[in-house]
Amino acid sequence: MNNVFSAEKYIGKVFVTENNSRYGIVANCQIITERQSISNARADLAAGINPCLEREVRKLLSVHDEDGNLLNERGYLAKKAELDNFIKAYGQDAKEGLMLVFSLKPEDVLARKRIGLKTSPLTEVI
């Protein structure tokens, strides 16, 4: 693990949100959750992000361009790079009160047509 925000550091952890949703990271950085659209996807980066930055995170997770069109393959990967840079700039260790934000591994971005995910603020890290 050469990146302080690598999802590998959270393997074995379970995150509980204020909505009582649970997210876990297991071997190969797989995300375990009840959200079918993201469950078993592989996280690349992960960090706690201050909830006051939710609007910016939502924009980075959008799968549409400025004109409302769905992104193409290059667009997905460019958005993933933007999200990675945001995580590196604003990320903290995941803890109570922060949103958990994941970027997905490039292969999962393309296969799932998702860039990552954000949770509601965390209430517990187990």
N, C-alpha and C positions, 0 to 999 in steps of 0.2 A: 504494500500500500504506500504509494508515494504522494498521495494527495490527502491533505487534512480533511477534505470533505468527501472522500471515497465512502461509498455506502458500506464497504467491507467492515468499517469500524462499528457498524450497528448490527452485524450478524448476531442473532440470538436475542436481540432486544424486541420488546413489544411496546408499542406506543398506543396510548389511550387518549382519545380526544374529548373535548367538552360535549360532543354529540354522542359520546359513548361508542364511537367506532374504534376498531382495533386494527393496527397495522403491524406486521412483523417482517423481519428480514431473516431469511434462512440461507443455507449454503448457496453459493453462486449468486448471491445478492438478490435472490428471488423475493418479491414482495408477496406477502400472504395477507389477504383481506377478503371481506365479503363482496367488495366491489368487483364484479366479474370483468369489467373492462380493463382492470389493471392487475388483477390477481395473477400471480405467477410471472408477471413481467420482471425483467431484471433491472434493478436500480444501478445507475452509474455513480452519480453524486447524491448526497443527502445532507441536509442541514436544517437547523432551526432558523426560522425567519420571523422577524417582528411582524405581528398582524397589521401594523400600520402600513406595511408594504404590499398588502393583499392585492390592490388594484394593479400594481406593476407585475406581480406574479401571474395574475389572471391573463394579462396581455401576453406574457411570455409563453403561457400554456395554450393559447389560442391556436387552432389549426387552420385559421383563415388569414389571408393577407389583408392589407389595408383596404382593398376593394371588396372584401367579403368573400373572395374566392378561396376554395380549399387549396392548401399548399401542395406543391409538387414535391418530389423526393428531395430535391436540393433545398427547397424551402423548409421542409421538416428538419433537415440536418442543420441549416443555418439557425433556426429557432432554438434547436437543442444547444448549439454553441452559445447563443445569447443567454439562455437559461443557466448554462454552466458558468458563464462569466458572472452572472448576477449572484449565483450561489457563492462563488468565490469572493465576491465583493461584500456581500451582506450577510453571509451565513455565519451561524454560531453553532455551538454544540446544541443538539436537540434537548430541550428541557421544558418544564411546565411553563405555560403562558405563550410559547412560541408556536407558530405553525410549523409543521414538518413539510419540507419541499424536497421532492425527488426529481432528478432528471433520469430518463431511461437510457440504457445502453443503445448505441446507434441502431443495431439490428432490431431491437424491440421497438424503437421509434418508428422505423419503416414498416415493420410487420403489423403493428397495432394502430398505426396512424395516430399516435399520441406522443407528446413530448415529455411528459412527466405528470406529476400530480402534486397537489397541495392539500393539506388537511386543515380542519379547523384547529384552533389552539389546543395544545396538549395539556392534559391534566395529570398524566402519569407516564413515566418511562420505566419499564420493568426489565 
